[in-house]
Amino acid sequence: MTISPNISMSGSASLLASTLQSSSAALLLPGTQCRLHPQVSLDNLTSFRVGGPAEWYVTPRSWEDVQASVSWAGDRGLPLTVLGAGSNLLVSDRGIPGLTVATRYLRQVLFDEDLGQVTVGAGEPLPRLAWKAAKRGWRGLEWAVGIPGTVGGAVTMNAGAHRDCTADILVSALVLELDGNLAQVSPADLDYSYRSSALQGGDRLVLQATFQLQPGSTRAEVMAATNRNLVQRKSSQPYHLPSCGSVFRNPDQRAAGWLIEQAGLKGHQIGGAQVAHRHANFILNCGNAKAQDIFDLIHHVQAEVEGRWSLSLKPEVRLLGEFS
Ligand SMILES: Cc1cc2nc3c(=O)[nH]c(=O)nc-3n(C[C@H](O)[C@H](O)[C@H](O)COP(=O)(O)OP(=O)(O)OC[C@H]3O[C@@H](n4cnc5c(N)ncnc54)[C@H](O)[C@@H]3O)c2cc1C
């Protein structure tokens, strides 16, 4: 790849890059704190713990640095991928081309006592936010405690649990469009439905979100409700091995897990990937899975369920890169 002359090489960045398992030196984007790392392995940055390298990888710490990174990719015609906590992603063993922008350092949390709202950076982990709200005695996020994603991922995926979801509490989100413009959007702009939003088109990056919560309860009440949700999830879902949570969206008629279980697929294994015994809508990486094993198992489950129920299961997990 040809690198533009306005990008300079950095020795210390190279050291940092090696700790990120990069094979060659990182580049400093002038006028920013951004280091662009080549060939960064994504397996440790996704909850499935599989996947090849990002061609380029950056972790901006400010909106300006996000903007600069996005325009760096745009100037070179490189595809852009946004990475939150990687808890709903299956990254190909061959990796992903272009620039991967990780939001993990875009964190700030501001509670507005007068409005009962919280404004949060896209990289803030959802469970941490749920506990922060609970400790103040603010209701509205008790459902989110077991979802191991970021705020940006939740706004994009319309993450939800226990019959509540992100769209129900979102007041507005600040997004960066690929042409560099910032825009404030409301839920009405985002075409929300079950685990779906217009943001999944990949043409906007969520920088921060404001949620409406309900102050006024005691810390003990909200902490107890939040903890109950966590305990209930951990007893019914397999959190002990790497996964992406539910692999398939629930069709209207039946829960995907029930359909998969009735098709006799619990425990079915391809390579290191296995349909979980505890919850059939989970696929687990039993230690040595390749992304291709998981991909093949997804297809096998879809074919078996289609054959048995004439229903097509749609993946909730986002597939990135090429699979065979
Ligand atoms: C054990 C386990 C349990 C789970 N339980 C649930 C559950 O109960 N309910 C549920 O809804 N989900 C659940 N999930 C799935 C996952 O946690 C959610 O989908 C979560 O919202 C994904 O957030 P993330 O930050 O990890 O996003 P990622 O997985 O990193 O990305 C998901 C998608 O969002 C995009 N994206 C991420 N951040 C941004 C951003 N800032 N701007 C624009 N696009 C962005 C990505 O490009 C990608 O397309 C579970 C996952 C696991 C591993």
The ligand as an ORCA input file, in Angstrom:
! r2SCAN-3c Opt
* xyz 0 1
  C     -22.384    -13.096     26.404
  C     -23.124    -12.122     25.519
  C     -24.422    -11.770     25.820
  C     -25.128    -10.887     25.002
  N     -26.415    -10.551     25.331
  C     -27.088     -9.662     24.571
  C     -28.431     -9.279     24.911
  O     -29.009     -9.706     25.889
  N     -29.059     -8.383     24.109
  C     -28.473     -7.846     23.007
  O     -29.096     -7.013     22.340
  N     -27.201     -8.195     22.658
  C     -26.508     -9.080     23.411
  N     -25.223     -9.429     23.055
  C     -24.645     -8.924     21.797
  C     -23.861     -7.600     21.933
  O     -23.317     -7.434     23.233
  C     -24.711     -6.397     21.557
  O     -25.169     -6.481     20.210
  C     -23.958     -5.073     21.727
  O     -24.846     -4.002     21.575
  C     -22.809     -4.915     20.732
  O     -22.031     -3.810     21.154
  P     -20.475     -3.734     20.796
  O     -19.951     -2.468     21.329
  O     -19.798     -4.969     21.230
  O     -20.558     -3.666     19.210
  P     -19.626     -4.454     18.174
  O     -19.851     -5.915     18.315
  O     -18.239     -3.971     18.252
  O     -20.298     -3.972     16.810
  C     -21.605     -4.370     16.465
  C     -22.058     -3.520     15.267
  O     -22.216     -2.177     15.688
  C     -21.331     -1.321     14.945
  N     -20.854     -0.302     15.890
  C     -20.275     -0.488     17.097
  N     -20.004      0.693     17.674
  C     -20.412      1.652     16.796
  C     -20.387      3.065     16.807
  N     -19.890      3.775     17.832
  N     -20.894      3.718     15.724
  C     -21.409      3.046     14.667
  N     -21.441      1.701     14.592
  C     -20.954      1.013     15.657
  C     -20.239     -2.224     14.415
  O     -19.633     -1.682     13.263
  C     -21.029     -3.496     14.133
  O     -21.726     -3.395     12.917
  C     -24.507    -10.319     23.868
  C     -23.181    -10.670     23.562
  C     -22.490    -11.553     24.386
  C     -21.058    -11.900     24.046
*
